[in-house]
Structure formats: structure tokens, C-alpha cells
Amino acid sequence: MIRVFIAEDQRMLLSALGTLLNMEEDIEIIGCASNGKEAIDSMKRLQPDISLIDIEMPVKNGLEVAEEIKSFQPACKVIILTTFARPGYFQRAVKIGVQGYLLKDGSIEELAAAIRAIMKGERVFSPELMLDIIREENPLTAREQEILSLAAEGKTTNELTQHLFLSSGTIRNYMSEIIQKLGAKNRIEAISIAKGKGWI
């Protein structure tokens, strides 16, 4: 029996997924959660074989949850479920080491088949995401992503210099490079573009 945990903030979808997957002979839903922190706390206790994680959840998002699961339960396989075919999210998920990344518009039969394939050691990614990643690479370096992410949290240039131990001139240079790479008019637009593509 494959023991599955579901983390999904839309309660109707959470209930539907649980009910439909429980009808499969070899799949058992052992728990569920509607936010990232609750998911982590429950999974530490329940130790599922596979976790199905929605990418956009309150408290902690799906990628943060996936990263944390890998640190305390590396044997647990992770499938990210998303409505968003954003290449940046997909790239980050692959770096974390998730075994599956699927769009929510697939059928329950496809999801059950993906669960079984992943339990056999395969990786399953939505073809649409593979096309998107070929089309659009993240142009930002890891440092540029870090700076833009901190700026998105509302940190000023002065706060960035203290946090990253860089001079204000260096921060301004990084920001100028980011804005140019993203074809943005300013910092706010750069943040909006990068968030929209899932790059930060």
C-alpha cells in the first residue's frame, strides 16, 4: 500500500483528491493539511511514502515545504501540484529534487499512475512544463535572485547592504543589471516580472 499525504489549501480540492485516490486499491491517504506549516508538522509524525503538495499555500509555500521534507525525511517522494505552468517554479522544484511536478488539470487516473511510477523510482513531469523550460531560462544569477527576493520583501538598499555585507554601490549595480536583464523600467517592475515567472 502506498501511503500518501496531501497538502492543498483549497479544501474542496483537498477533499476530492483524498476521496478519489482512496478509491485506488494500492493507495491510502494517511493525512492532509491546508497550509505549509501544518503539512510539515503532520508529515514528521506520519512519515508518508509520497506527499502531494500544492505550490501556492499559506504560511509556507509548496517549494519551501518540499525543501524541508527533504531535510528531515529524504525517503519521502514529493509531487508538486500546481495550476501555474511557471518555468521558474519548475526549475526550483527540480533543484530541490522533487520526483514529480504536475499541473492540476490532469485526471485522477494520470495522478494515480504518476504516484505508482514515482514509487518505482521514475520521475514524472508535465510535458507543458518541459516545453516552457526549454522556451524560457531564468536569466538571473543566484545572487541576483537573492537580492531581488530581499527587495521584494521590502528591504531598502541600506538594509540590503547590512544583510549581504555589500556596499550600496554594489547593490545598485546588481539591481541595475537585474532591471536590464528583465527588461523592466524599475525595481518594482523587475520584482513583478520575476514573481510572475516564478524566478523568485
Phi, psi and omega per residue, in radians:
M1 nan 2.274 3.125
I2 -1.555 2.087 -3.089
R3 -1.588 2.048 -3.000
V4 -2.058 2.406 3.042
F5 -1.991 2.418 -3.138
I6 -2.064 2.247 3.031
A7 -2.061 1.970 -3.053
E8 -2.680 2.224 -3.057
D9 -1.471 -0.231 3.052
Q10 -1.544 1.858 -2.970
R11 -1.046 -0.639 -3.134
M12 -1.132 -0.741 3.123
L13 -1.180 -0.699 3.119
L14 -1.012 -0.836 -3.137
S15 -1.119 -0.774 -3.128
A16 -1.113 -0.785 3.124
L17 -1.041 -0.820 -3.131
G18 -1.050 -0.820 -3.113
T19 -1.100 -0.833 -3.074
L20 -1.198 -0.707 3.141
L21 -1.227 -0.563 3.109
N22 -1.133 -0.347 3.122
M23 -1.325 -0.287 3.103
E24 -1.284 2.375 -3.047
E25 -1.058 -0.577 -3.015
D26 -1.865 0.184 -3.107
I27 -2.129 2.327 3.096
E28 -2.217 2.198 3.078
I29 -1.473 2.022 -3.051
I30 -1.723 -0.169 3.131
G31 3.112 2.894 3.107
C32 -2.656 2.830 -3.133
A33 -2.624 2.724 -3.129
S34 -2.007 0.094 2.963
N35 -2.540 2.868 -3.015
G36 -1.097 -0.725 -3.104
K37 -1.178 -0.773 3.117
E38 -1.051 -0.690 3.130
A39 -1.074 -0.818 -3.120
I40 -1.108 -0.827 -3.135
D41 -1.026 -0.770 -3.117
S42 -1.188 -0.722 -3.098
M43 -1.194 -0.556 3.067
K44 -1.048 -0.647 -3.095
R45 -1.422 -0.715 -2.987
L46 -1.547 -0.407 3.118
Q47 0.884 1.100 3.142
P48 -1.241 2.841 3.036
D49 -1.358 -0.684 -3.100
I50 -2.394 2.450 3.020
S51 -2.075 2.308 3.044
L52 -1.737 2.070 -3.000
I53 -2.185 2.180 3.038
D54 -1.241 2.453 -3.081
I55 -1.326 -0.589 -3.078
E56 -1.839 1.626 3.139
M57 -2.242 2.696 3.073
P58 -1.242 2.871 3.103
V59 1.227 -1.106 3.023
K60 -2.352 2.372 3.128
N61 -1.398 2.988 -3.052
G62 -1.025 -0.634 -3.140
L63 -1.210 -0.681 3.086
E64 -1.128 -0.707 3.108
V65 -1.108 -0.814 -3.127
A66 -1.025 -0.750 3.141
E67 -1.094 -0.739 -3.124
E68 -1.194 -0.685 3.116
I69 -1.027 -0.761 -3.114
K70 -1.059 -0.490 -3.113
S71 -1.388 -0.583 -3.095
F72 -1.860 -0.283 3.126
Q73 -2.551 1.240 -3.043
P74 -1.028 -0.409 -3.124
A75 -1.287 -0.368 -3.124
C76 -1.249 2.184 3.136
K77 -1.515 2.507 -3.040
V78 -2.076 2.268 2.985
I79 -2.020 2.122 3.055
I80 -1.530 2.280 3.059
L81 -1.934 2.323 -3.101
T82 -2.586 2.679 3.013
T83 -1.555 -0.297 -2.962
F84 -1.801 2.074 3.068
A85 -1.523 1.118 -3.101
R86 -1.716 2.117 -3.075
P87 -1.033 -0.606 -3.126
G88 -1.104 -0.729 3.096
Y89 -1.067 -0.769 -3.104
F90 -1.094 -0.780 3.126
Q91 -1.038 -0.759 -3.138
R92 -1.145 -0.698 3.131
A93 -1.086 -0.741 3.134
V94 -1.118 -0.703 3.116
K95 -1.095 -0.669 3.126
I96 -1.172 -0.533 3.112
G97 1.791 0.488 3.106
V98 -1.198 2.644 -3.098
Q99 -1.587 -0.359 -3.128
G100 -2.511 2.584 3.093
Y101 -2.551 1.844 -2.993
L102 -2.196 2.555 3.046
L103 -1.418 2.549 -3.058
K104 -1.222 -0.207 -3.078
D105 -1.456 0.100 3.077
G106 -1.337 2.971 3.138
S107 -1.486 2.851 3.112
I108 -1.153 -0.549 3.101
E109 -1.117 -0.711 3.120
E110 -1.141 -0.696 3.137
L111 -1.144 -0.791 3.122
A112 -1.075 -0.719 3.119
A113 -1.119 -0.680 3.117
A114 -1.127 -0.734 3.116
I115 -1.022 -0.817 -3.130
R116 -1.129 -0.732 -3.132
A117 -1.104 -0.731 -3.121
I118 -1.168 -0.641 3.090
M119 -1.133 -0.404 3.089
K120 -1.524 0.021 3.090
G121 1.783 0.048 3.120
E122 -1.469 2.927 2.994
R123 -2.020 2.483 -3.092
V124 -2.282 2.020 3.130
F125 -2.178 2.439 3.101
S126 -1.017 2.300 3.141
P127 -1.006 -0.607 3.139
E128 -1.021 -0.646 -3.118
L129 -1.235 -0.630 3.125
M130 -1.112 -0.687 3.113
L131 -1.147 -0.743 -3.129
D132 -1.079 -0.708 -3.079
I133 -1.217 -0.560 3.084
I134 -1.184 -0.670 -3.100
R135 -1.227 -0.668 -2.926
E136 -2.427 1.790 3.093
E137 -1.513 2.587 3.061
N138 -1.241 2.073 -3.095
P139 -1.391 -0.204 -3.041
L140 -1.487 2.461 3.043
T141 -1.314 2.955 3.131
A142 -1.042 -0.710 -3.139
R143 -1.152 -0.735 3.117
E144 -1.117 -0.680 3.085
Q145 -1.104 -0.727 3.140
E146 -1.089 -0.812 -3.126
I147 -1.106 -0.780 -3.119
L148 -1.183 -0.635 3.099
S149 -1.095 -0.746 3.128
L150 -1.180 -0.669 3.086
A151 -1.118 -0.651 3.123
A152 -1.133 -0.470 3.090
E153 -1.353 -0.098 3.095
G154 1.774 0.137 -3.129
K155 -1.253 2.374 3.111
T156 -1.420 2.999 3.102
T157 -1.030 -0.747 3.118
N158 -1.048 -0.759 3.137
E159 -1.165 -0.620 3.101
L160 -1.141 -0.699 3.136
T161 -1.089 -0.731 3.139
Q162 -1.203 -0.721 -3.075
H163 -1.208 -0.679 -3.021
L164 -1.819 -0.035 -3.124
F165 0.990 0.764 3.088
L166 -2.126 2.744 3.106
S167 -1.316 2.784 -3.140
S168 -1.110 -0.591 3.099
G169 -1.095 -0.723 3.127
T170 -1.140 -0.732 3.110
I171 -1.067 -0.780 -3.140
R172 -1.086 -0.692 3.111
N173 -1.093 -0.787 3.107
Y174 -1.033 -0.817 -3.081
M175 -1.119 -0.684 3.114
S176 -1.102 -0.734 3.121
E177 -1.125 -0.738 3.127
I178 -1.064 -0.859 -3.116
I179 -1.029 -0.745 -3.141
Q180 -1.145 -0.797 -3.119
K181 -1.069 -0.644 -3.083
L182 -1.546 -0.075 -3.126
G183 1.130 0.587 -3.103
A184 -1.669 2.829 3.110
K185 -1.500 -0.519 -3.083
N186 -2.763 -3.107 -3.106
R187 -1.033 -0.767 -3.096
I188 -1.078 -0.782 3.136
E189 -1.173 -0.646 3.114
A190 -1.082 -0.743 3.112
I191 -1.084 -0.779 -3.120
S192 -1.086 -0.767 3.136
I193 -1.115 -0.844 -3.093
A194 -1.116 -0.686 3.106
K195 -1.167 -0.740 -3.137
G196 -1.040 -0.555 -3.126
K197 -1.661 -0.018 3.117
G198 1.335 0.342 -3.116
W199 -1.451 -0.324 3.002
I200 -2.307 nan nan
